[in-house]
Amino acid sequence: MAAENGVASSDHESHTTQVQKIDQIATRLLSSPPILEMENLHKASSNGVSFNIPGWYADVALSWPGEAHLYEMEKVLFHGKSEYHDLFVFQSSSHGKIVILNGDMQLTEKDEFVYQEMLTHLPLCSIPNPKKVLLIGGGDGGILREISRHYSVDRIDICELDKMVIDAYKRFFPDIAIGYNDPRVNVYIGNGVEFLKNVPQATYDVIILDAFHCIGPVEEEVGEKSFLESVAGALRPGGVLGCPAESLWNAEFSLSNSIAKCREAFKGSVNYAWCTTPAYASGMIGFMLCSTEGPPVDFKHPVNPLNPENYGVAKGPPRFYNSEVFP
């Protein structure tokens, strides 16, 4: 018979053990000096393994001072360096395999599908019959996996800076990197900014950016007017852009300023969307959706619903996005 607190009496011992484990972790946290940096990370930040709590990884986002997420590590799977990146992959006890790129959390197996599906289907479902899609970044292959669900698409170009990233995802995350199995995919290794500069005007129906910092307080290339204008120029009239944007919980993020900046470059519609993502700081992430001048685009009322029977190269239907929940 279950106890009043919801824990069955037979589970009392395991519950007590778990409470003791949490107490031990808390004691170490409170009695230890500040979290140390992981050795040999590419950039100087406080991200990394806490040597004061053996077996735990501390994810400390620079744009979220004063907080950190801790993940218990069961096994380090990969740690590689290239000319551009420091890539760290480990097996966690609660979130499956986790990827850290240059000290920044990239994804966890537990919730990667949420981000991938939203960043893909919000723009692709907003226009009828998208044909040509460009993905900048997204080397894990998850967005390619989601694009593959769209029958109308006949060309999928991806420009990823680092082949090491692609190879690592294919090795350790085959269900995500399965997106590369789509025969419509064309892979280009190189700098995405330079790639866009050489794209003929009005080439793509949809461009998805997944290689830059979010539009938000710490805006680099993705927030620059000249870069956004180059994206707009590569889109056909009425074409759409999808890219990550900062969480509304970030006190330094101004949604009105971000929308205004996008409207300077894109002459059609500009909208902000968001979803829950437990692994990211604040538990949510935003998306900026922009369209160029031309046939009107209403991001709040998608005109290209997903066919639930078309999995593309994926092994099953979407797990988060659907046209009824996200009109």
C-alpha positions in Angstrom: 0.0 0.0 0.0 1.3 3.4 -0.9 2.3 5.7 1.8 0.6 9.1 2.2 3.6 10.9 0.6 3.1 8.8 -2.6 6.1 6.5 -2.0 5.3 2.9 -1.5 6.7 1.3 1.6 8.7 -1.1 -0.5 10.5 1.8 -2.1 11.4 3.4 1.2 14.9 2.2 1.2 15.8 3.3 -2.3 14.1 6.7 -1.6 16.2 7.2 1.5 19.3 6.3 -0.4 18.5 8.9 -3.1 17.9 11.6 -0.4 21.2 10.8 1.2 22.9 11.1 -2.2 21.4 14.5 -2.8 22.5 15.6 0.7 26.1 14.5 0.0 26.1 16.5 -3.3 24.7 19.6 -1.6 27.3 19.3 1.2 30.1 19.1 -1.4 28.7 22.1 -3.3 28.4 24.3 -0.1 31.8 23.3 1.2 33.8 23.5 -2.0 35.6 26.4 -3.6 34.1 27.8 -6.9 33.7 25.4 -9.7 36.9 24.9 -11.7 37.3 25.1 -15.4 37.5 22.0 -17.5 41.1 21.5 -18.6 41.9 22.5 -22.2 38.6 24.0 -23.1 38.7 26.1 -26.3 37.5 29.3 -24.8 38.0 30.8 -21.3 34.7 30.3 -19.4 33.6 28.6 -16.2 32.0 25.7 -18.1 33.4 22.3 -17.4 33.9 19.5 -15.1 33.9 20.3 -11.4 36.9 18.6 -9.9 35.3 19.4 -6.5 32.4 17.1 -7.4 34.0 14.1 -9.1 31.9 12.6 -11.9 29.8 15.7 -12.5 29.8 18.2 -15.3 28.9 21.8 -14.6 27.3 23.7 -17.5 27.7 27.4 -16.8 26.3 29.7 -19.5 28.1 33.1 -19.7 24.8 34.9 -20.5 23.2 33.5 -17.3 25.5 34.6 -14.5 24.9 33.2 -11.1 23.6 29.8 -12.0 24.7 26.4 -13.4 23.3 23.0 -14.4 25.0 19.9 -13.0 25.0 16.6 -14.9 26.2 13.3 -13.5 28.7 11.8 -15.9 28.8 8.0 -16.3 31.4 7.9 -19.0 33.4 10.3 -21.2 32.8 9.1 -24.8 34.8 11.6 -26.9 37.0 14.7 -26.5 38.4 16.0 -29.7 39.9 19.2 -31.0 40.0 20.7 -34.5 41.1 24.0 -36.0 37.7 25.4 -34.9 36.2 23.4 -32.1 36.7 21.6 -28.8 34.1 18.9 -28.8 33.2 17.0 -25.6 30.7 14.1 -25.5 29.7 12.2 -22.4 27.1 9.7 -21.2 25.0 11.2 -18.4 22.9 9.4 -15.9 19.6 11.3 -16.6 19.8 13.0 -20.0 21.4 10.3 -22.2 24.5 11.4 -24.2 25.3 15.1 -23.9 27.4 17.3 -26.3 29.5 20.3 -25.2 31.0 22.5 -28.0 33.6 25.0 -27.1 32.2 25.0 -23.5 28.6 25.5 -24.6 25.8 23.0 -24.1 24.7 21.9 -27.6 22.2 19.1 -27.0 21.1 16.2 -24.8 19.5 13.0 -26.1 16.6 13.6 -23.7 15.2 16.8 -25.3 17.1 17.5 -28.6 14.0 16.7 -30.6 12.1 19.7 -29.2 14.6 22.3 -30.5 15.2 20.5 -33.8 11.5 20.2 -34.6 10.6 23.7 -33.7 13.5 25.4 -35.5 12.6 23.3 -38.6 8.9 23.1 -38.9 8.0 26.6 -37.8 9.5 28.1 -40.9 8.9 25.2 -43.3 5.2 24.9 -42.4 4.6 28.6 -42.8 4.8 28.6 -46.7 3.3 26.4 -49.3 5.5 23.9 -51.1 9.0 24.9 -50.0 11.5 23.5 -52.6 15.0 24.7 -51.7 16.3 24.8 -48.1 19.6 26.0 -46.7 20.9 25.1 -43.3 23.9 26.9 -41.9 25.4 24.9 -39.1 23.3 22.1 -37.7 26.1 19.6 -38.1 24.5 17.1 -35.8 22.0 16.3 -38.6 18.8 16.7 -36.5 17.4 19.5 -38.5 18.2 17.6 -41.7 16.2 14.7 -40.2 13.2 17.0 -39.6 13.5 18.6 -43.1 13.3 15.2 -44.6 9.6 14.9 -43.5 8.6 17.5 -46.1 7.7 16.0 -49.5 7.9 19.2 -51.4 11.5 19.9 -50.7 13.8 18.8 -53.5 17.1 20.3 -52.4 18.7 20.5 -48.9 22.0 22.3 -48.7 23.9 22.3 -45.4 27.1 24.4 -44.8 28.9 23.2 -41.7 32.2 24.7 -40.6 33.8 21.5 -39.1 33.8 18.0 -40.5 34.9 16.7 -37.1 31.5 17.7 -35.7 29.7 15.8 -38.4 31.8 12.7 -37.9 31.4 12.7 -34.2 27.6 13.0 -34.4 27.5 10.2 -37.0 29.5 8.0 -34.6 27.7 8.7 -31.3 24.3 9.9 -32.3 23.1 7.9 -35.3 19.4 8.6 -34.7 20.1 12.3 -35.0 22.7 12.2 -37.7 20.3 10.0 -39.7 19.4 13.2 -41.5 22.5 12.8 -43.6 20.9 9.7 -45.2 18.4 11.8 -47.1 19.5 11.8 -50.8 18.4 15.4 -51.2 21.2 16.6 -48.8 24.2 18.4 -50.2 27.0 18.9 -47.7 29.4 21.9 -47.9 32.3 22.2 -45.4 33.1 25.9 -44.8 32.3 29.2 -43.3 28.6 29.9 -43.4 29.0 33.7 -43.6 31.2 33.3 -46.7 28.9 30.7 -48.1 26.0 33.1 -48.0 28.0 35.8 -49.7 28.3 33.6 -52.7 24.6 32.5 -52.9 22.8 34.0 -55.9 19.9 36.3 -55.1 16.5 34.6 -54.4 17.9 31.1 -54.3 16.2 29.5 -51.3 12.6 29.3 -50.0 13.8 28.7 -46.4 17.1 29.4 -44.6 17.7 28.0 -41.1 20.6 29.3 -39.1 22.0 27.0 -36.4 25.6 28.0 -36.2 25.5 31.3 -34.3 24.7 32.7 -31.0 21.0 33.4 -30.4 19.6 36.7 -31.4 19.6 38.4 -28.0 21.9 40.2 -25.5 25.2 38.8 -26.9 24.6 39.3 -30.6 27.5 38.6 -32.9 27.2 37.9 -36.6 23.6 36.7 -36.5 22.5 40.1 -35.1 24.4 42.3 -37.5 22.3 44.1 -40.1 24.7 43.3 -43.0 24.5 39.6 -42.2 20.7 39.6 -41.9 20.5 41.5 -45.2 22.7 38.8 -46.9 20.3 36.2 -45.6 17.3 38.1 -46.9 19.0 38.5 -50.3 19.5 34.7 -50.6 15.7 34.2 -50.0 13.1 34.4 -52.8 10.2 36.8 -52.4 8.1 35.5 -49.5 10.9 33.2 -48.4 11.5 32.7 -44.7 14.3 32.6 -42.1 14.3 30.6 -38.9 16.9 31.1 -36.2 17.3 30.7 -32.5 16.6 33.7 -30.2 17.2 34.3 -26.5 14.8 33.2 -23.8 12.3 35.7 -22.5 13.6 35.0 -19.0 16.9 36.7 -19.8 16.6 40.1 -18.3 19.0 41.6 -20.9 17.0 40.4 -23.8 14.8 43.0 -25.5 12.2 41.3 -27.8 11.1 44.6 -29.2 14.7 45.6 -30.2 15.3 42.2 -31.8 12.1 42.4 -33.8 13.0 45.9 -34.9 16.4 44.8 -36.0 15.0 42.0 -38.1 12.4 44.2 -39.7 15.2 46.5 -40.9 16.5 43.6 -43.0 13.3 41.6 -43.8 10.4 43.5 -45.2 7.7 40.9 -44.7 6.6 39.4 -41.4 8.7 39.0 -38.2 7.5 36.9 -35.3 9.0 35.4 -32.1 8.2 31.9 -30.9 9.4 29.8 -28.0 9.3 26.3 -26.5 10.4 24.5 -23.4 13.9 22.9 -23.4 14.9 21.5 -20.0 18.6 21.3 -20.7 19.0 25.0 -21.7 19.3 27.8 -19.2 15.9 29.0 -18.0 14.3 25.9 -19.4 13.2 27.5 -22.6 14.5 28.9 -25.9 13.1 31.4 -28.4 13.0 31.4 -32.2 12.9 34.4 -34.6 10.9 33.9 -37.8 11.2 36.4 -40.6 9.9 36.6 -44.2 11.0 38.7 -47.1 8.8 41.0 -49.0 6.5 39.1 -51.4 3.6 36.7 -50.9 2.5 37.4 -47.3 3.5 34.9 -44.6 1.4 34.4 -41.5 3.6 32.4 -39.0 0.7 32.0 -36.6 -1.4 30.1 -39.2 0.7 27.5 -41.0 -0.4 26.6 -44.5 1.9 23.6 -45.0 0.9 21.0 -42.4 3.1 18.0 -41.8 1.9 14.7 -43.1 2.0 12.4 -40.0 2.5 9.4 -42.3 5.7 10.8 -43.8 8.7 10.1 -41.6 11.3 11.0 -44.1 14.5 9.3 -43.0 13.4 9.6 -39.3 12.4 6.5 -37.4 9.1 7.9 -36.3 6.7 10.9 -36.2 7.6 14.2 -34.6 7.5 14.1 -30.8 6.8 17.7 -30.0 5.7 19.9 -33.0 2.3 19.5 -34.6 0.1 21.9 -36.5 -2.7 21.8 -33.9 -0.6 22.7 -30.9 1.5 25.2 -32.8 -0.9 27.1 -35.2 
